[in-house]
Amino acid sequence: MKRYKMFVNGEWVEGHRKGYFPVYDPSNEEIIAEVPDADEQDVDRAVKAARAAFDSGAWPATTAQERGRILFRLAERVRKESAKLAELESRNCGKPIVESEYDVADVATCFEYYGGLATKVLGHVNPVPDNALSLALREPIGVAGQIIPWNYPLLMAAWKLAPAIAAGCTCVLKPAEQTPLTALEMAAWFADAGLPPGVVNIITGFGETAGAPLVRHSDVNKIAFTGSASVGKQIVKMAADTVKRVTLELGGKSPNIFFADADFEAAIDGALFGVFINQGEVCSAGSRILVEKLIYPKFVEAATEKAKRIRLGPPLERGTKMGPLVSKEQYERVRMYQELGKTEGKVAIGGGRPASPAKGYYVEPTIFYDVKNSARIAQEEIFGPVAAVIPFSDETEAIRIANDTPYGLAAAVWSRDIYKVFRVVKALRAGIVWVNHMQPTYVEAPWGGYKQSGFGRELGPWGIEEYLETKQVHINLNEQPIGWY
């Protein structure tokens, strides 16, 4: 078991109370590390370090070119240490090692993308009806507080740190208390990459005692949060007192819509991948599977048969397709929904805990069918491998059911009819819509949702925009006095 410290102002530090809490391996329920239990004083220390680094010292004078080089160096180190990071990620959050390897590669790609984008932040010259030069400058927003979830720990850290560094901000990052380890490992490379002390600070702790003080802190200019809708609503309320910028990527209950003219075999794969990847612990999971009645019985049967071949097992075994859920708390939540689903639909497969592995937070891949869209398992985000299959009659009904949710993060449409596809794409109230695919995510494209799935966008040029302010500059070119008197 390793005992970690927090990373503040370029140094490894304990919390001022010197308290620690355990971090678990969800595949065997054993403690694999301890991390500091930060509180408001520790948050204040980290914010002060970020504030000082932003206002003075080396960082304000660092050019966009050098910020880009720093990100490229971080990407290079991530690639060099990829095997170590992927193993630690799987041990800490339970995802299969093959998926962790993809995630770590995406981390490096994210740093590389924003390394290139750092020098592409452009201002604007405004044509004005006067003898003057009017400019719009883009400047870093300041200190960014960043709170990330436990389902993609290192990747979510990169999604927030990379654009903030590229923009010239400083950061206080709080990983989820369940999965802080890979972010702390990465912090050891910051100095070698060229980051001055205080530019990126990492604190560990719980939402109530570390996350909330970070949101409320008057010297934090922006909060970027990925997590549940309920916590996102609290963050908006807390941030209002200091009128700080907030971006939220919250939950989802994404519809995965299958028309009768879709490629049937591809559709079955898309349905299972959409809801069972990463044990279903995905905000964009296609957990509402909408199927046209013409293929409904055949679809349910084929999906059930194929789901039987999903292998549950230890995350570090390369044949594993589904590992354990991240924590006991999440395990109990998903088990509750599995039991609830038995009263709200029919069980096609799963609905419980597997006999093997005997230890760890494993649940069966579960498909309920003949579910009404008003059911709780169709309306509430489960964040686990639980699918609700819902029949529909025609295009109009499919759109109505798909949009009948408080969320609007993602959706998918499966059909060979391109005209129908585009009608449905335009009608869906979701920030991300996939066609004949499910879950592809690229750093070049915007990520974020409608409705209660949040506001603001991550990734692509949209991601760096969220870390920039706009300043108008007026330069008078008229030598004559203003002539007010």
N, C-alpha and C positions, 0 to 999 in steps of 0.2 A: 504493500500500500504506500502510495506517495502522498506526501503533504505538500500542497502548493501554497504559494503566497499570491497576493494581488500585484498588479503591475501599475504603479502610479508614479508619474514624473520620472520615468525611466528607471525606476528601482522596484525591486521586489519587496513588498511590505506586508506585514500582518495587519489585521484590523485593530483598531485601538483597544478593543476589549479582549483581543487575543483569542477570540472564540472561533471554533471551526465546526463545520457540519460535514456529514459523510456524503460521498457520491457512490452510486451503486452500478454494478453490472446487472442489467435486468434479465440476462439469460440464466443467471444462477443466484441472484438476489444477494450477492456478496459485495462488501465494501471494497472499492478499488482505489479510492483517494479521499482526501479531506481537503476542503478549501475554506478560506476565511469567511466568516459570517459578518458581512459589512452592515453598518448602520448609517445613520444620518451624518455622523462626524466623518466617517470614511468617504461618503459621497461628497461631502463638502471639500475634503482634502483633494479628491480627484478632480472636482470641478475647478477648484482654484488653480491646480496645475495646468489644466486645459486652458483656462482663462489667461493665465500668465503667458503660456506658450503662444496663444493667438495674438495677444496684445503686444508682446515684446519678444526679444530673443531672436533666434535664427529663423523661425518658421515664417514670419511675415515677409522676410526678405528672400525666401526660397522661391525661385522662379517656377513657372509652370513646367518648363522642361525638366527641372530637377525633380519636381513632384512626380512627373511621369516616370522618370528613371527609378525613383524609389519604389513605385508600384511594380515596375518590371523586375526589380531585384527581389521583391517579395514573391512575385509569381515564380521566379526561378527557384527560390528556396522551397516553396510549396511543392514544386515538381520534384525536387531533389529528395524531399522528406515525405513523399506521397504515401509510400507503403506504411510508414510509421503512423502518419496521420489517419489513414483509412482504418488501420487496425484499432487505434484508440477510439475513433468515432464509433465503430461497430461495438466495441466493448462498452462504451458509455451510453449509447442510445438504442442499441439492439438491432440496428438495421443490418441486412446481409452485407458481407464484405464487398461483394461485387457492386452493390449500389453505393457503398461508401467510396469505393475507388472512383466511380463516375463523379460523385460529389466533389471529391478533392481535385480532380482534374478541372471541374467547372470553377472551383475557387481560383485556381491559377489563371484560367481564361478570363474571369471577372477582373482580376488585378491587371491583366494585360490590356483588356479593353479600355479600362479607365486610365491606364497609363498612357495609352494613345490619345484618349479624349481630353486629357489635362491641358493640352496645348490647343484645343479646338473651341475653347470658351470665347465666344465673340460678343462684342458690344454692338452698338448701332449708332449711326449718324442720323439725326432726325431733321428732315426738311422743315424749317420754321419760317414764317412770314416776317423776317426781320434780318437786320445785318448782324447776325450772330451765328455762332456754331453751337448746336445743341447735340449733346452726346448722351447715350444711355450706356452706362458701365455695368458690368457684372462682377460682383464681389462676393467672397465667401460670407456665409451668414453668421459665422462665429463658432460658438461651442455647441456641438451636437451631442445630445444624450441619445443613446441607441440601445434599445431593449429587444433582445432576440429570443426566439422560441427554441424548443428542444428537439424538433423533428428533423431539422437540417442545421445543426449547430454551427459548423465552420462556414458553410455556404451562406447562411443568413448573415453571419458576421462580415463576410466579404461583400455581400450585396450592399451593406451599409458603410463599411469602412472605405471601400475603394472609391466611390463617388465623392465622399466627404474629403478624403485626402487629395483627390484630384482637384477639387474645388478650392482647397486651401483652408478648410475648416480644421478644428481640433475636436477630439472625440472623447467621450466617456462611454464605454461599452459595458453593458451588463448582460452577460449570458444568462440563459435559464439556469435556475439552481440545480436542475437535474443533469445538465450537460455542459459544464464549463471548461472541460479539460482541453479540447483542441484549440480553443481560443487562447488559453493560457500558454500552451506550448508554442503557438505562433508568436506570442509577445516576446519571446526570447530572441527573436530574429529582428526586431524593429530597429535596434541600434545599428546592427550590421547593414541593414537596408538603407540607412541614412535618415531615419526619423529622429528628430531632436526630442529630448525629454519633454513629456507633457503633451505631445501631439496626439498620441493614442494612449488612453488609460483604461485598464480593465479591472472592474470590481466584481466581486462575487457575493451573492446574497439573495434574499427573498424579495418578492414583489412589494410586500407591505413595508419592509424595513430598509430596502435599498432602492428598489424601483420607484416607489412613490416619492421619496426625497429627491431623486434625480429629476423627476417630472416637475416638482414644485420649485426647484432651485432657481433663484432669480438670475443667476449668471449663465444659465443654459438658454440658448437662443432657439433651439429646435429639438423636438423629440421625434425620433423615428421608431415606430413600434410595429412588431409583427407578433400576433397572438390572437387571443379570443376576442369576440365582439364585446363580451361583458367587461373585460379589462380595458379594451379600447375606449369604451364609453366613459369609464372612470378617468382615464388619462385626459380625455378632452375636457372634462370638468375641472380637473386639477390644473391643467395647463392654462385655462382661461384666466386665472388670477394674475398671471404674468404675461398674458397675450403672446405666448411663444408660438412659433410655427409648429404644426403637428402633421405628420404623415402616418397613416394607419393602413396596414395590410392585415385584414381580420379574417374571420371565418368564411366558410362557404358551404353550400349544399348543392353542388353543381349537377345540373342535368346532363346526362349522356344519352342523346336521342338517336334511336335506331329506326329508320324507315325500312319498309319491306324491300325496297330496291337496293339496299346496301349490299356490299360484298359480305356475305354471311360469315365466312370464316374469319375475315379481318375484323368484323364487328364483334364476334365472340372474344377474340383476343383483346380488342380495345376495351370491352366492358370489364373484363377481369383485371387487365393491367390498370385501368383507370381507377379502380377502387381498392385493389389489393397491394399495389406497389407501396413500399415503405410501411407495410402492415396497415395501410389505410390512414396512417398518420400524416395526411397531406391536406393542406387547406383547400386545394383545388380538386380533391378526389371526386370522381364521378359517381357519387354514392346514390344518386337517384337515376336508375336505369329505366328510361322511357322507351317502350317497345311497341311498334305498330301491331295491332291485333292480328293482322294477316300472318305474321311470323311469330307471334307471342309464345304459343306452346312449344314450338320447335326451338325457339331462342332460349327459353328457360331450361329446357332439357339439355341442350348442348352446353350452355354455360355451367350447369351443374356438373355434368360429366367432366368437363375440362377442369373445373375448380377442384375436383377430387385429386388431381395430380399435383396440386401445389404442395411443395415440400416445406414443412415447418422444421426448424432446427436451430442449432447454435449459429450465431451470426458469422463466426469465423470459418465455418464450413462452406466451401465454394458452391456446393449444390443446394444450399438453402435459398428458398424463394421468399419465405416470410420468417422473420425473427420474432422475438418477444416485443411486447409493448414497452414503453420507456420506463414505466414506474408502476408501483402498486396502486397508486391513486388512479392512473389511467386505466389499468387493468380492471379495477372495480367499476369504473365508469362504463367501459365497453361491455362488461358482463351484465351490467344493469340493462343496457339497451338491447343486448341479445335476449334477455328474458322478456323485456317489454315487447320486442318484436314478435314473439310467439303469440301475443294477444292481438297484434295489429296486422298480421299477415300470416302466410303459410311458409313453413321452413322448407327450402329446397335443399340446403346443405348447411352444416355447421350449427351454430347456436349455442356453443358451449366452450369448454376448455378441452384441449386434446389430451389423450392419455399419456402421450409422450411428446416432448420431454416432460418429465415429472416435476421438475423444478424450473422456476422462471415465470415471467409474466406473459405466457402464451395464451392466445385464444384462437379458435378455429376460424378460417375464412367462412363467412356467413352470408347466405343469400336468402332474403325473404321475397316472396312474390305475391301477387294479388294484393298489393299494398295500396291504400288510398293516399293521395297526396296530402291529405289533412292529418295523417298519422304522425305521431311524434318522431318515429324513426325516419320519416320523409321530410320533416321540417327542421329538426334539431341536428346540429353538427355533432356527430358521434366521435370522429377522429379515431377511427379504428376500422378493421376489415369487415364492415357490415354494409351490405347493399340492399336497397329497396327497389324491387322491380315493379314498374307501374305500366299498365297497358294504356294505349290511346288509339282513337279511331282514325283521325286524319290530321293534317298539318295544323289546322286551327286549334284543335284540342291539344296537340303536342306543345305549341307555343304557350297556350294558356297555362298548362301544367308546369312547364319549364319556368315561367316567370312568376309562378305563385309560390314565392318564398321571400323571406326578408333579406336574403343574401343575393349577391350578384357578382361573384368573383369570376367564375369560369363556366364554360359549357362546351359541349361537343355535338356535332351533327354528322350523321353517317347516311349517305345517299349517293347514288350515281347521277341523280338529276341535278345538274348545276344550277338550273333556274330555281328549283325548290330550295336548294342549299342556300342561295343568296337571299331568298325571301326570309328564310328562317334566321339566318345570321343577322340580318337587319332588325328583325323583330325581337331578338333575345336581349334582355337587359343584363348584360354581363360584360366585365372588362376584358375578358379573354375568351375567344371562341375558336375552337379547333374544328377542322373539317376532315373527316375520315382519319382521325388520329386522336390520341388522348395523352395529355401531359407533356408534349415537347416544350421546353423552356429554353430560351436563348437570351444571352446577356444583351444582345443587340435590340431586343424588342421590349415594349413597355409591359410592366406587370403591376396589376392593381385591379380594384373592383368597383362596382356600383353599389348603391344602397348601403346596407349594413355590413358590407364587406370592406368598407373603409374609403379613404380618399387619399389622393396623391398617387404617384407612380414611382416604381423602382425600375432599374435597368435601363439600358440604352441612354440616349441623350436626356430622356425624361428624368432619369435617376439623378444626374448631376444638377439638373435644374432645381431640384428640391433643396439643394445646399447652397443656392446662390441668391443674393439680393440684387435688386436693380436700382442703380443710382442715376438720377438725371443731373447732368452738368451743363450749365449755360455759360457760354463765353461771349461777352459783348465785343463786337468788332467795330462798333461805331465810336469814333474819336470824340464826337460831340457829347456834352452832358445829357443826362436823361431829360432835363428840362421840366422837372416837376414843378418848380417854383414859378 
